Amino acid sequence: MRITGGLGWVAAVAMTMGVMLSCGGAGGDSATKGATQQQPLHLIASVWPVYGTQVRQGDTIRIRYALESDTPVDSVVLSVKGERLCAVDSTGYLYRVRRNHPTGRLIYTLTAYQAGEKEDRVGEFTVLAADPPVLYGHRVKRVYPHDKEAYTQGLLWYKGALYESTGVQGQSSLRKVDLTTGVVLQNLNLPRDYFGEGLERLGDKLYQLTWQNNKVLVYDRSTFEKLGEFNYAGEGWGLATDGRWLYMSDGTEKIKVRDPETFKTIRTLEVYTDQSKIVYLNEMEWIDGELWANVYTTDKIVRIDPHTGAVTGVIDMSGLLSPSDIGPETDVFNGIAYDAQRRRIFVTGKYWKKLFEVEVFKK
């Protein structure tokens, strides 16, 4: 991603307010007007929790409602994430947010029934991570050359070589790169109107995102022959895989888990710490059962629980470049690759002339 004047290490919570949906009831004088006029029901006066309410994994929260005065109802039913849960009385319902509950916005609906008609009221709250993230530092183990003309968007390691996606319209490419020399062993230029983004390998295929072209390009890994493409809505930023599904970031706090055969969304993660959401999630890598993601415009990597979206750790990668390494074109930190066989972690940045093998440690 290339944005001037990024927000930096900012993670502000922003949620959509609940809305009220009403069902009409019959009314009016059909004998004189010749038609039935729909009148809205007024059964539920309010619901809670609403916009701005936060809980952490492991907490409980009571979902409750208040009826309009002197309004009898047959029942009130609670649905969570569109699934009917149970009938709720005037004391409300104690919702347990388990430690493994997904983080992010949770939408619920309370439906009041009266004489065959109903009224829905929607509320929401946000689930935060149970614990503060563990803070990590880094050590540089080795330094390798990197093409300073490469606007690094995606990076991965496979069978002794780096594969890299570079961005910028007219300069985007797919590359295979020798680690020790930085020499480009294989190259495919993207169409000039494409802006290359995240890259991942699954089986014998490479998947390359585009920023605002709404396409993921699929290649044969060995030959770089294009095998096909899929469309998606919104922007493409980073891409990773657990060996079965693809994980795609779009610059927000959301990560979409996608089917590699259709690119349809299977589920969506929302990435939160114990305080707030993390936006600008960019290039990603799957490392030992976790998602690691660059936070764009910062020198931070967040470690994410791929089941819940909770941030379990934050790695400070500042100080990789010395003043002599920084030129007019040097851009932000971006790019993570993992050699699972030898447990090596590689990182670099956009228009950086060096690539680093690092290890991380708890601060």
PEZIPE-V200481 format. One record per residue. N is the residue number from 1. SS is DSSP state (2 for helix, 1 for strand, 0 for the rest). OMEGA is omega in whole degrees, 0 to 359 (* if undefined). D_CENTER is the distance of its C-alpha to the mean C-alpha in Angstrom with 2 decimals. Layout:
BEGIN
N;SS;OMEGA;D_CENTER, N;SS;OMEGA;D_CENTER
END
This chain:
BEGIN
1;0;180;14.96, 2;0;182;18.22, 3;0;180;18.40, 4;0;176;21.53, 5;0;182;21.60, 6;0;184;17.99, 7;0;181;17.28, 8;0;186;17.22, 9;0;181;16.15, 10;0;179;15.45, 11;0;183;13.21, 12;0;181;14.81, 13;0;177;14.23, 14;0;184;14.51, 15;0;181;14.99, 16;0;183;16.92, 17;0;176;20.42, 18;0;180;21.92, 19;0;181;24.38, 20;1;178;27.67, 21;1;184;28.66, 22;0;174;32.38, 23;0;184;34.59, 24;1;173;38.05, 25;1;183;41.37, 26;0;179;44.72, 27;0;178;47.03, 28;0;182;49.73, 29;0;183;53.27, 30;2;181;53.17, 31;2;183;56.97, 32;2;184;57.12, 33;2;177;53.81, 34;0;180;53.54, 35;0;179;49.78, 36;0;180;47.39, 37;0;182;45.27, 38;0;176;41.91, 39;1;180;41.48, 40;1;173;38.22, 41;0;175;38.19, 42;0;184;37.94, 43;0;184;37.34, 44;1;179;34.47, 45;1;183;34.92, 46;1;174;31.67, 47;1;176;28.83, 48;1;11;27.07, 49;0;180;24.46, 50;0;181;23.11, 51;0;177;20.86, 52;0;180;20.47, 53;0;180;21.19, 54;1;172;19.24, 55;1;177;19.89, 56;1;173;18.85, 57;0;182;18.47, 58;0;179;22.11, 59;0;170;23.45, 60;1;179;25.08, 61;1;181;25.22, 62;1;175;27.89, 63;1;185;27.04, 64;1;182;30.21, 65;1;172;31.92, 66;1;178;35.18, 67;1;170;37.36, 68;0;184;39.46, 69;0;177;42.88, 70;0;179;45.33, 71;0;178;42.88, 72;0;176;43.33, 73;0;178;40.60, 74;0;179;40.81, 75;1;173;37.46, 76;1;186;33.96, 77;1;178;31.13, 78;1;172;27.64, 79;1;179;24.66, 80;1;183;21.16, 81;0;176;18.21, 82;0;181;21.02, 83;1;180;22.99, 84;1;184;26.45, 85;1;183;26.95, 86;1;170;30.45, 87;1;185;33.13, 88;0;177;33.08, 89;0;187;36.22, 90;0;178;36.90, 91;0;180;35.84, 92;0;184;32.21, 93;1;179;29.89, 94;1;183;28.64, 95;1;180;25.02, 96;1;176;24.18, 97;0;185;20.68, 98;0;181;20.96, 99;0;179;19.77, 100;0;179;17.46, 101;0;176;16.12, 102;0;175;12.37, 103;0;178;11.24, 104;1;183;10.44, 105;1;175;12.76, 106;1;181;15.44, 107;1;176;17.74, 108;1;179;21.30, 109;1;170;24.46, 110;1;183;28.07, 111;1;177;30.57, 112;1;180;34.23, 113;1;177;36.90, 114;1;175;40.42, 115;0;176;43.12, 116;0;177;40.88, 117;1;184;38.55, 118;1;174;35.23, 119;1;179;33.03, 120;1;170;29.28, 121;1;186;27.74, 122;1;174;24.00, 123;1;181;22.54, 124;1;168;19.37, 125;1;183;18.34, 126;1;178;15.40, 127;1;177;15.06, 128;1;176;14.70, 129;0;182;14.89, 130;0;189;18.52, 131;0;173;19.39, 132;0;178;18.98, 133;0;174;17.27, 134;1;181;19.94, 135;1;182;20.83, 136;1;167;21.70, 137;1;182;23.79, 138;1;170;24.59, 139;1;176;27.75, 140;1;180;28.44, 141;1;179;30.27, 142;1;178;30.93, 143;1;181;30.52, 144;1;176;30.50, 145;1;178;31.06, 146;0;181;28.30, 147;0;182;28.93, 148;0;174;28.71, 149;0;183;28.48, 150;0;176;25.13, 151;0;192;22.14, 152;1;180;19.80, 153;1;179;16.45, 154;1;183;16.02, 155;1;175;18.19, 156;1;180;19.28, 157;1;176;22.50, 158;1;175;24.61, 159;0;171;28.30, 160;0;181;29.53, 161;1;172;27.75, 162;1;170;24.70, 163;1;188;22.90, 164;1;172;21.38, 165;1;177;19.82, 166;1;185;21.11, 167;0;184;20.41, 168;0;179;22.50, 169;0;181;24.35, 170;0;181;27.56, 171;0;185;26.60, 172;0;183;23.64, 173;1;169;24.43, 174;1;187;23.71, 175;1;164;25.68, 176;1;192;27.07, 177;1;174;28.23, 178;0;185;30.79, 179;0;190;29.53, 180;0;183;32.89, 181;0;185;34.04, 182;0;182;30.95, 183;0;177;32.85, 184;1;183;31.00, 185;1;183;32.35, 186;1;185;30.86, 187;1;173;29.39, 188;1;177;28.26, 189;1;176;27.88, 190;0;173;25.55, 191;0;189;27.18, 192;0;180;27.82, 193;0;179;25.67, 194;0;176;22.51, 195;0;183;20.06, 196;1;181;18.71, 197;1;186;15.20, 198;1;184;13.37, 199;1;175;15.74, 200;1;175;16.07, 201;1;173;19.16, 202;1;187;19.69, 203;0;180;23.39, 204;0;180;25.44, 205;1;170;22.86, 206;1;178;20.70, 207;1;181;17.67, 208;1;177;17.16, 209;1;168;14.73, 210;1;187;16.24, 211;0;184;15.02, 212;0;177;16.66, 213;0;176;18.85, 214;0;180;16.53, 215;1;165;17.58, 216;1;183;16.73, 217;1;184;20.05, 218;1;184;21.38, 219;1;164;24.22, 220;1;185;26.74, 221;0;185;25.96, 222;0;188;29.66, 223;0;188;30.87, 224;0;176;27.84, 225;0;179;29.27, 226;1;181;26.87, 227;1;182;26.58, 228;1;178;24.57, 229;1;174;21.51, 230;1;176;19.02, 231;1;173;17.92, 232;0;178;14.61, 233;0;177;14.03, 234;0;183;12.38, 235;0;173;11.65, 236;0;179;10.89, 237;0;185;9.96, 238;0;183;9.41, 239;1;177;10.37, 240;1;178;11.47, 241;1;173;13.45, 242;0;183;15.01, 243;0;177;18.10, 244;0;182;17.55, 245;0;173;14.13, 246;1;178;11.89, 247;1;187;8.21, 248;1;175;6.89, 249;1;181;4.84, 250;0;179;6.65, 251;0;176;7.54, 252;0;174;6.14, 253;0;186;4.61, 254;1;173;2.36, 255;1;180;2.25, 256;1;175;5.86, 257;1;189;8.77, 258;1;176;11.65, 259;0;182;15.40, 260;0;180;16.91, 261;0;183;20.10, 262;0;186;18.94, 263;0;175;15.33, 264;0;181;14.95, 265;1;178;11.88, 266;1;177;12.88, 267;1;181;10.39, 268;1;173;7.00, 269;1;170;5.52, 270;1;192;5.48, 271;0;183;6.15, 272;1;165;9.82, 273;0;175;13.07, 274;0;182;16.40, 275;0;188;16.73, 276;0;178;13.75, 277;1;176;10.09, 278;0;179;8.87, 279;0;180;8.18, 280;0;174;8.94, 281;1;189;6.73, 282;1;183;9.01, 283;1;186;11.09, 284;1;176;10.40, 285;1;175;13.07, 286;1;183;13.92, 287;1;176;16.68, 288;0;174;18.85, 289;0;177;16.50, 290;1;167;13.64, 291;1;172;10.58, 292;1;183;11.63, 293;1;167;9.73, 294;1;170;11.79, 295;1;189;11.35, 296;0;181;12.96, 297;0;178;16.54, 298;0;173;16.97, 299;0;183;18.52, 300;1;167;16.02, 301;1;174;13.96, 302;1;176;11.90, 303;1;192;12.46, 304;1;170;10.05, 305;0;185;11.60, 306;0;178;10.07, 307;0;185;12.05, 308;0;186;11.15, 309;0;181;8.10, 310;1;176;11.00, 311;1;181;11.58, 312;1;182;14.89, 313;1;175;15.97, 314;1;182;16.06, 315;1;177;18.10, 316;1;181;20.28, 317;0;181;21.09, 318;0;176;23.35, 319;0;179;26.79, 320;0;181;26.22, 321;0;173;28.12, 322;0;179;31.66, 323;2;181;33.14, 324;2;179;34.94, 325;2;189;31.72, 326;0;177;30.43, 327;0;182;31.73, 328;0;184;31.30, 329;0;183;28.53, 330;0;184;26.58, 331;0;192;22.98, 332;0;174;19.98, 333;1;177;18.87, 334;1;177;16.54, 335;1;178;16.77, 336;1;175;16.68, 337;1;184;18.83, 338;1;172;20.23, 339;1;186;23.69, 340;0;183;23.49, 341;0;182;27.25, 342;0;177;28.31, 343;0;178;25.32, 344;1;178;24.98, 345;1;179;22.01, 346;1;177;22.15, 347;1;177;20.56, 348;1;180;21.58, 349;1;182;20.79, 350;0;183;21.39, 351;0;174;25.16, 352;0;179;25.88, 353;0;178;29.11, 354;1;173;28.21, 355;1;189;25.86, 356;1;166;25.85, 357;1;186;25.99, 358;1;166;24.95, 359;1;183;25.05, 360;1;180;23.40, 361;1;177;25.25, 362;1;177;24.91, 363;0;*;26.32
END
